[in-house]
Amino acid sequence: FNATPSGLASYQWDFGDGTTGSGQTTTHTYQSSGNFKVELTALDTCSGSLTYSDTVSTCPPLSADFTFSIVSTSANGLLVSFLANVSGSSGLLWVWGDGTQTTTPATSIAHSFPAISFNYVVRLYAFNDCGDTVQVTRSLNEVGLEELNNTFSLYPNPNSTALLNVVFPNEATQCEIGVWDLSGRNLSIQRFENESQVKLDIANLSPGMYLVRIEKDGVIMTQPFIKL
């Protein structure tokens, strides 16, 4: 706090939370959030006084994060549900990365993207009444990726052909590969031995998003792919 003009005999502060201070310039830490009426009383050398008051608003610490999951895919695009984990926020702004955005106080929301793609980048802005803002950015390509040493790759992905290539960094022994839809329904399953690359027949799959689930050496790995 800084009082003007300078050069007066004294400056007395009432911070509105039961505490006081003095001096032309002073600082004060509020222990809780809320609106506080701050009152300044200044005295000149002739014992004249002037009182001025204003309201100070304080807010709790602001934090935000979010998770998401694929709900469904169709010819109309990709439906994704989002769950925000926020603290100290009075509102949220979702910027979907497809040219649209949503402002809402709700922490749970679903959004329909116009195309089946992992390339959308979603930004969440959490804000409070004090003018503070926190931003969190995530890409949809984070979904379904396992942080495992024994991973595998899929190509082409997205895929408009009849075959999906599955490649292992090392030779796979007694490997079981299944294709699943997002509702958890198993569409196919095959077993391979001593293979470093296999081809899956996906000619009969409708356009949409699917999961390749591999059980190899007792480890289960999952990656998504898109059939165009």
Backbone as numpy.savetxt, mean C-alpha at the origin, in Angstrom:
# Nx Ny Nz CAx CAy CAz Cx Cy Cz
6.69 28.90 18.96 5.84 30.08 18.96 6.73 31.32 18.96
6.34 32.34 18.19 7.13 33.56 18.08 6.18 34.76 18.16
6.35 35.59 19.19 5.47 36.74 19.41 6.05 37.98 18.74
5.16 38.82 18.22 5.54 40.13 17.68 4.61 41.18 18.26
5.09 42.42 18.45 6.46 42.87 18.16 7.43 42.45 19.25
8.71 42.61 18.98 9.73 42.32 19.98 9.94 43.54 20.88
10.69 43.35 21.95 11.08 44.47 22.80 10.11 44.81 23.90
9.05 44.02 24.10 8.12 44.29 25.20 8.69 43.74 26.50
8.06 44.14 27.61 8.61 43.78 28.92 8.50 42.29 29.20
7.39 41.66 28.82 7.23 40.23 29.09 6.21 39.61 28.14
6.35 38.31 27.98 5.43 37.53 27.14 5.05 36.28 27.93
3.75 36.11 28.16 3.26 34.95 28.90 2.35 34.12 27.99
2.64 32.81 27.95 1.90 31.91 27.06 1.05 30.93 27.88
-0.17 30.73 27.44 -1.03 29.66 27.94 -1.29 28.73 26.76
-0.76 27.50 26.82 -0.79 26.61 25.65 -2.11 25.85 25.50
-3.03 26.03 26.41 -4.36 25.44 26.25 -4.48 24.01 26.71
-3.39 23.44 27.23 -3.44 22.06 27.72 -3.07 21.99 29.20
-3.19 23.14 29.88 -2.87 23.18 31.30 -1.45 23.58 31.61
-0.66 23.88 30.58 0.72 24.29 30.80 0.93 25.71 30.28
1.97 26.36 30.79 2.27 27.74 30.42 3.74 27.88 30.06
4.08 29.04 29.51 5.46 29.33 29.16 5.68 30.82 29.11
6.92 31.22 28.88 7.24 32.64 28.82 8.33 32.86 27.78
8.49 34.14 27.39 9.50 34.51 26.42 8.89 34.88 25.09
9.58 35.74 24.36 9.07 36.13 23.04 9.00 34.93 22.10
10.01 34.06 22.19 10.03 32.83 21.38 10.08 31.64 22.32
9.22 30.66 22.08 9.20 29.48 22.94 8.72 28.28 22.14
8.97 27.11 22.67 8.49 25.87 22.06 7.67 25.10 23.07
6.78 24.24 22.56 5.96 23.43 23.45 5.61 22.12 22.75
5.67 21.03 23.48 5.31 19.71 22.96 3.98 19.27 23.56
3.01 19.03 22.70 1.71 18.53 23.15 1.77 17.02 23.29
1.17 16.51 24.34 1.21 15.08 24.64 0.05 14.31 24.03
-0.90 15.02 23.43 -2.05 14.35 22.81 -2.49 15.16 21.60
-3.31 14.55 20.76 -3.83 15.24 19.59 -5.11 15.96 19.94
-5.43 17.00 19.17 -6.65 17.76 19.41 -6.48 19.21 19.01
-7.48 20.02 19.35 -7.45 21.46 19.09 -7.25 22.19 20.41
-6.25 23.07 20.45 -5.89 23.76 21.69 -5.91 25.27 21.45
-6.56 25.99 22.36 -6.59 27.45 22.30 -5.35 27.99 23.00
-4.46 28.60 22.22 -3.22 29.17 22.76 -3.43 30.67 22.96
-3.09 31.14 24.16 -3.30 32.56 24.49 -1.97 33.20 24.88
-1.68 34.34 24.27 -0.47 35.11 24.55 -0.86 36.43 25.22
-0.24 36.72 26.36 -0.42 38.01 27.03 0.92 38.72 27.07
0.98 39.91 26.46 2.22 40.68 26.40 2.07 41.95 27.22
3.11 42.30 28.00 3.13 43.51 28.82 4.22 44.44 28.32
3.89 45.76 28.25 4.92 46.72 27.88 5.51 47.35 29.14
6.43 48.27 28.98 7.13 48.87 30.13 6.23 49.79 30.95
5.08 50.15 30.42 4.14 51.01 31.15 3.01 50.20 31.77
3.20 48.90 31.86 2.22 47.97 32.44 0.97 47.81 31.58
1.04 48.28 30.35 -0.06 48.01 29.43 0.01 46.58 28.94
-1.13 45.97 28.65 -1.15 44.57 28.25 -1.97 44.38 26.98
-1.63 43.35 26.27 -2.36 42.98 25.05 -2.45 41.46 25.02
-3.65 40.96 24.78 -3.86 39.51 24.74 -4.29 39.09 23.34
-3.68 38.01 22.87 -4.02 37.47 21.56 -4.14 35.95 21.69
-5.13 35.37 21.02 -5.32 33.92 21.09 -5.53 33.35 19.69
-5.16 32.09 19.55 -5.36 31.37 18.29 -5.46 29.88 18.63
-5.93 29.10 17.67 -6.11 27.66 17.88 -5.01 26.88 17.18
-4.44 25.95 17.91 -3.41 25.05 17.37 -4.00 23.65 17.30
-3.87 23.01 16.14 -4.35 21.64 15.96 -3.16 20.70 15.90
-3.22 19.63 16.67 -2.17 18.61 16.64 -2.78 17.28 16.24
-1.97 16.43 15.60 -2.45 15.14 15.10 -1.51 14.03 15.56
-2.02 12.81 15.70 -1.16 11.68 16.06 -0.24 11.33 14.89
0.81 10.55 15.13 1.70 10.14 14.04 0.92 9.44 12.93
1.31 9.71 11.70 0.61 9.18 10.52 1.44 8.07 9.89
0.83 6.92 9.67 1.50 5.81 9.00 0.50 5.09 8.11
1.02 4.40 7.08 0.14 3.71 6.15 0.88 2.59 5.44
0.14 1.56 5.09 0.63 0.47 4.25 -0.61 -0.22 3.68
-0.44 -1.10 2.71 -1.60 -1.84 2.22 -1.18 -3.17 1.61
-2.13 -4.10 1.60 -1.97 -5.39 0.94 -3.08 -5.53 -0.09
-2.93 -6.51 -0.98 -3.95 -6.72 -2.00 -3.98 -8.17 -2.42
-5.09 -8.57 -3.04 -5.23 -9.92 -3.56 -6.14 -9.90 -4.78
-5.88 -10.80 -5.72 -6.68 -10.91 -6.93 -8.00 -11.58 -6.58
-9.11 -10.96 -6.98 -10.44 -11.53 -6.74 -10.87 -12.37 -7.93
-10.78 -11.81 -9.14 -11.22 -12.54 -10.32 -10.66 -11.87 -11.57
-10.68 -12.63 -12.67 -10.33 -12.11 -13.98 -11.45 -12.46 -14.95
-11.62 -11.61 -15.94 -12.65 -11.85 -16.95 -12.31 -11.06 -18.19
-13.18 -11.14 -19.18 -12.97 -10.37 -20.40 -13.03 -8.87 -20.12
-13.65 -8.50 -19.00 -13.76 -7.08 -18.64 -12.55 -6.56 -17.87
-11.61 -7.44 -17.52 -10.42 -6.98 -16.84 -10.12 -7.75 -15.58
-9.53 -7.06 -14.62 -8.97 -7.67 -13.42 -9.59 -7.00 -12.18
-10.20 -7.81 -11.30 -10.78 -7.29 -10.07 -9.85 -7.62 -8.91
-9.44 -6.58 -8.17 -8.47 -6.73 -7.09 -9.04 -6.09 -5.83
-8.87 -6.76 -4.70 -9.28 -6.18 -3.41 -8.06 -5.64 -2.69
-8.23 -4.52 -2.00 -7.15 -3.84 -1.30 -7.55 -3.62 0.16
-6.57 -3.76 1.05 -6.80 -3.52 2.47 -5.69 -2.62 2.99
-6.07 -1.43 3.44 -5.10 -0.46 3.96 -4.94 -0.64 5.47
-3.71 -0.55 5.92 -3.40 -0.56 7.35 -2.85 0.82 7.70
-3.71 1.66 8.27 -3.33 3.06 8.50 -3.52 3.42 9.96
-2.79 4.44 10.38 -2.91 4.97 11.73 -2.81 6.49 11.67
-3.72 7.17 12.36 -3.69 8.62 12.42 -4.21 9.30 11.17
-4.93 8.58 10.33 -5.40 9.13 9.06 -6.85 9.60 9.17
-7.16 10.68 8.45 -8.55 11.13 8.35 -9.15 10.84 6.99
-8.34 10.36 6.05 -8.84 10.03 4.72 -7.76 9.38 3.88
-8.20 8.69 2.81 -7.29 7.98 1.93 -7.58 8.34 0.48
-6.51 8.43 -0.30 -6.62 8.62 -1.75 -5.91 7.47 -2.42
-6.67 6.69 -3.23 -6.10 5.60 -4.02 -5.93 6.07 -5.45
-4.73 5.99 -5.97 -4.45 6.28 -7.38 -4.12 4.95 -8.03
-4.98 4.50 -8.95 -4.96 3.10 -9.39 -3.94 2.80 -10.48
-3.41 3.80 -11.14 -2.45 3.54 -12.20 -3.09 3.26 -13.54
-4.42 3.37 -13.61 -5.14 3.18 -14.87 -5.85 4.46 -15.30
-5.44 5.60 -14.72 -6.05 6.87 -15.05 -7.20 7.26 -14.15
-7.52 6.44 -13.14 -8.61 6.74 -12.22 -8.08 6.80 -10.80
-8.89 7.37 -9.90 -8.52 7.45 -8.50 -9.79 7.48 -7.65
-9.64 7.16 -6.36 -10.76 7.11 -5.43 -10.34 7.73 -4.11
-11.16 8.63 -3.58 -10.95 9.20 -2.25 -12.00 8.62 -1.31
-11.56 8.06 -0.19 -12.49 7.39 0.72 -11.88 7.30 2.11
-12.70 7.29 3.16 -12.17 7.02 4.50 -12.07 5.52 4.79
-12.66 4.69 3.92 -12.69 3.24 4.14 -11.31 2.64 3.90
-10.96 1.65 4.71 -9.66 0.98 4.56 -9.74 -0.25 3.67
-10.94 -0.73 3.37 -11.12 -1.90 2.51 -11.85 -1.46 1.25
-11.27 -1.80 0.09 -11.85 -1.35 -1.17 -11.46 -2.32 -2.27
-12.30 -2.46 -3.28 -12.00 -3.28 -4.46 -11.99 -2.38 -5.68
-11.14 -2.73 -6.64 -11.05 -1.93 -7.87 -10.97 -2.86 -9.07
-11.67 -2.49 -10.13 -11.67 -3.25 -11.38 -10.76 -2.56 -12.39
-9.67 -3.22 -12.75 -8.75 -2.69 -13.75 -9.22 -3.08 -15.14
-9.05 -2.22 -16.13 -9.64 -2.48 -17.45 -8.97 -3.60 -18.23
-7.75 -3.99 -17.86 -7.05 -5.05 -18.59 -6.43 -6.02 -17.60
-6.25 -7.26 -18.02 -5.59 -8.26 -17.19 -4.09 -8.06 -17.35
-3.48 -7.42 -16.37 -2.07 -7.07 -16.47 -1.47 -6.94 -15.08
-0.17 -7.29 -14.96 0.57 -7.09 -13.72 1.22 -5.71 -13.66
1.08 -4.92 -14.70 1.89 -3.71 -14.83 1.31 -2.49 -14.13
0.14 -2.60 -13.53 -0.45 -1.46 -12.84 0.33 -1.16 -11.56
0.60 0.13 -11.34 1.27 0.59 -10.12 0.25 1.40 -9.32
-0.04 0.94 -8.11 -1.06 1.56 -7.26 -0.38 2.39 -6.18
-0.88 3.61 -5.99 -0.35 4.50 -4.96 -1.45 4.83 -3.95
-1.12 4.69 -2.69 -2.03 5.05 -1.60 -1.48 6.27 -0.89
-2.32 7.31 -0.77 -1.96 8.50 -0.01 -2.87 8.57 1.22
-2.27 8.58 2.40 -3.01 8.77 3.65 -2.73 10.18 4.15
-3.78 10.89 4.57 -3.60 12.26 5.02 -4.39 12.49 6.30
-4.00 13.55 7.03 -4.70 13.90 8.27 -5.12 15.36 8.23
-5.77 15.80 9.29 -6.30 17.17 9.34 -5.21 18.22 9.55
-3.98 17.78 9.82 -2.88 18.73 10.02 -2.12 19.01 8.72
-2.55 18.39 7.63 -1.89 18.61 6.35 -0.75 17.65 6.06
-0.55 16.63 6.92 0.49 15.64 6.68 0.01 14.59 5.68
0.93 14.04 4.90 0.61 13.01 3.91 1.69 11.94 3.91
1.25 10.68 3.82 2.16 9.54 3.67 1.77 8.80 2.40
2.76 8.41 1.60 2.52 7.71 0.33 3.11 6.31 0.38
2.34 5.33 -0.13 2.80 3.95 -0.28 2.55 3.53 -1.72
3.54 2.93 -2.36 3.44 2.52 -3.76 3.71 1.03 -3.89
2.82 0.33 -4.60 3.03 -1.09 -4.87 2.61 -1.40 -6.30
3.29 -2.38 -6.88 2.94 -2.86 -8.22 2.19 -4.17 -8.11
1.24 -4.39 -9.01 0.49 -5.64 -8.97 1.36 -6.85 -9.28
2.54 -6.65 -9.82 3.38 -7.81 -10.11 3.98 -8.43 -8.85
3.68 -7.86 -7.67 4.12 -8.46 -6.42 3.26 -9.66 -6.03
2.09 -9.81 -6.63 1.17 -10.86 -6.20 1.68 -12.23 -6.59
1.59 -13.17 -5.65 1.86 -14.57 -5.94 3.31 -14.94 -6.10
4.26 -14.05 -5.86 5.66 -14.38 -6.04 6.25 -14.89 -4.73
6.86 -16.06 -4.76 7.42 -16.67 -3.57 8.91 -16.36 -3.49
9.34 -15.91 -2.30 10.76 -15.64 -2.09 11.43 -16.93 -1.63
11.70 -17.81 -2.60 12.30 -19.10 -2.30 13.57 -19.27 -3.11
14.51 -20.03 -2.54 15.75 -20.29 -3.26 15.50 -21.15 -4.49
14.63 -22.15 -4.36 14.35 -23.06 -5.46 13.18 -22.51 -6.28
13.38 -21.44 -6.99 12.30 -20.82 -7.73 12.31 -21.31 -9.17
11.39 -20.79 -9.98 11.30 -21.17 -11.38 10.77 -19.97 -12.16
10.85 -20.04 -13.47 10.38 -18.95 -14.31 9.39 -19.48 -15.34
8.52 -18.58 -15.80 7.51 -18.91 -16.80 7.68 -17.98 -18.00
7.56 -18.54 -19.20 7.57 -17.68 -20.39 6.86 -18.39 -21.53
6.29 -17.66 -22.48 6.03 -16.21 -22.38 4.94 -15.94 -21.35
5.02 -14.79 -20.72 4.04 -14.41 -19.70 3.90 -12.89 -19.69
2.75 -12.38 -20.17 1.51 -13.02 -20.61 1.72 -13.91 -21.84
0.77 -14.82 -22.05 0.93 -15.87 -23.05 -0.28 -15.92 -23.98
-0.02 -15.82 -25.28 -1.09 -15.92 -26.27 -0.96 -17.18 -27.11
-0.07 -18.11 -26.69 0.17 -19.34 -27.44 -0.51 -20.51 -26.74
-0.26 -21.71 -27.27 -0.86 -22.92 -26.70 0.04 -23.57 -25.66
1.30 -23.11 -25.54 2.25 -23.75 -24.64 2.86 -22.72 -23.69
3.04 -23.13 -22.44 3.70 -22.31 -21.43 4.97 -23.03 -20.99
6.11 -22.37 -21.10 7.39 -22.95 -20.72 7.65 -22.72 -19.24
8.03 -23.79 -18.55 8.41 -23.73 -17.14 9.88 -24.11 -17.05
10.70 -23.19 -16.51 12.15 -23.39 -16.49 12.63 -23.38 -15.05
13.44 -24.40 -14.70 14.03 -24.49 -13.37 15.50 -24.08 -13.44
16.03 -23.45 -12.40 17.45 -23.10 -12.40 18.35 -24.33 -12.34
17.82 -25.40 -11.74 18.55 -26.66 -11.67 17.62 -27.79 -12.12
18.17 -28.93 -12.35 17.37 -30.07 -12.79 16.37 -30.46 -11.71
15.11 -30.60 -12.10 14.05 -30.94 -11.14 13.89 -32.45 -11.05
13.79 -32.97 -9.84 13.56 -34.39 -9.63 12.21 -34.59 -8.98
11.43 -35.52 -9.52 10.10 -35.82 -8.99 9.30 -34.54 -8.76
9.13 -33.82 -9.85 8.45 -32.53 -9.81 6.99 -32.70 -10.22
6.08 -32.12 -9.44 4.66 -32.15 -9.75 4.20 -30.74 -10.07
3.63 -30.55 -11.26 3.24 -29.22 -11.72 1.74 -29.20 -11.96
1.07 -28.23 -11.35 -0.37 -28.08 -11.53 -0.72 -26.68 -11.97
-1.81 -26.56 -12.70 -2.37 -25.26 -13.09 -3.68 -25.07 -12.34
-3.82 -23.90 -11.70 -4.98 -23.61 -10.87 -5.59 -22.29 -11.32
-6.91 -22.17 -11.16 -7.52 -20.86 -11.36 -7.54 -20.12 -10.03
-8.00 -18.86 -10.06 -7.92 -18.03 -8.86 -8.96 -18.38 -7.81
-9.90 -19.23 -8.16 -10.88 -19.70 -7.17 -10.36 -20.90 -6.40
-9.15 -21.40 -6.76 -8.57 -22.54 -6.08 -8.88 -23.87 -6.72
-9.41 -23.86 -7.95 -9.77 -25.10 -8.65 -8.58 -25.59 -9.47
-8.23 -26.87 -9.27 -7.13 -27.46 -10.03 -7.60 -27.83 -11.43
-6.91 -27.31 -12.45 -7.30 -27.54 -13.83 -6.50 -28.65 -14.49
-5.27 -28.84 -14.06 -4.44 -29.91 -14.61 -3.30 -30.19 -13.66
-2.75 -31.39 -13.76 -1.59 -31.74 -12.95 -0.75 -32.76 -13.72
0.57 -32.56 -13.71 1.49 -33.46 -14.40 2.70 -33.72 -13.51
3.35 -34.85 -13.74 4.54 -35.21 -12.97 5.72 -35.38 -13.92
6.87 -34.86 -13.49 8.07 -34.92 -14.32 9.24 -35.38 -13.45
10.23 -35.96 -14.10 11.46 -36.35 -13.42 12.66 -35.93 -14.26
13.66 -35.41 -13.56 14.94 -35.05 -14.19 14.76 -34.10 -15.37
13.93 -33.09 -15.17 13.69 -32.10 -16.22 14.13 -30.72 -15.72
14.78 -29.96 -16.59 15.11 -28.57 -16.27 14.17 -27.59 -16.96
13.41 -28.09 -17.95 12.42 -27.26 -18.64 11.30 -28.15 -19.15
10.06 -27.72 -18.92 8.90 -28.47 -19.40 7.95 -27.51 -20.08
7.06 -28.07 -20.90 6.06 -27.28 -21.61 4.68 -27.74 -21.15
3.86 -26.77 -20.73 2.50 -27.06 -20.30 1.53 -26.68 -21.41
0.57 -27.56 -21.66 -0.45 -27.30 -22.67 -1.54 -26.42 -22.05
-1.65 -25.18 -22.52 -2.67 -24.26 -21.99 -3.62 -23.82 -23.10
-3.69 -24.61 -24.17 -4.50 -24.22 -25.33 -5.98 -24.09 -24.98
-6.46 -24.90 -24.03 -7.88 -24.90 -23.72 -8.27 -23.90 -22.63
-7.31 -23.15 -22.12 -7.63 -22.18 -21.07 -8.25 -20.93 -21.67
-9.27 -20.41 -21.01 -9.88 -19.14 -21.41 -8.97 -17.99 -21.00
-9.09 -16.84 -21.66 -8.28 -15.68 -21.24 -8.51 -15.35 -19.77
-7.44 -15.08 -19.06 -7.54 -14.76 -17.64 -6.23 -15.01 -16.93
-6.27 -14.92 -15.61 -5.09 -15.13 -14.78 -5.17 -16.50 -14.12
-4.03 -17.20 -14.09 -3.95 -18.53 -13.50 -2.68 -18.64 -12.66
-2.59 -19.72 -11.91 -1.42 -19.98 -11.08 -0.79 -21.31 -11.48
0.53 -21.31 -11.61 1.28 -22.55 -11.75 1.82 -22.90 -10.37
1.46 -24.08 -9.90 1.87 -24.54 -8.57 2.78 -25.75 -8.74
3.97 -25.66 -8.17 4.96 -26.72 -8.32 5.37 -27.24 -6.95
5.33 -28.55 -6.81 5.86 -29.18 -5.61 7.12 -29.92 -6.01
8.24 -29.47 -5.46 9.55 -29.98 -5.86 10.43 -30.12 -4.63
10.92 -31.33 -4.40 11.81 -31.60 -3.27 11.19 -31.16 -1.95
9.87 -31.33 -1.83 9.18 -30.99 -0.60 8.85 -29.52 -0.44
9.17 -28.70 -1.45 8.90 -27.26 -1.41 7.79 -26.94 -2.40
6.81 -26.16 -1.97 5.72 -25.73 -2.85 5.99 -24.30 -3.31
5.97 -24.11 -4.62 6.22 -22.79 -5.22 5.05 -22.43 -6.11
4.71 -21.15 -6.15 3.58 -20.69 -6.94 3.95 -19.42 -7.68
3.57 -19.35 -8.95 3.73 -18.12 -9.72 2.50 -17.93 -10.62
2.10 -16.68 -10.83 0.95 -16.42 -11.69 1.36 -16.27 -13.16
0.41 -16.52 -14.04 0.61 -16.19 -15.45 -0.73 -15.76 -16.04
-0.65 -15.05 -17.14 -1.84 -14.53 -17.81 -1.99 -15.19 -19.16
-3.16 -15.75 -19.41 -3.49 -16.29 -20.73 -4.29 -15.23 -21.48
-3.78 -14.83 -22.64 -4.43 -13.80 -23.45 -5.41 -14.43 -24.44
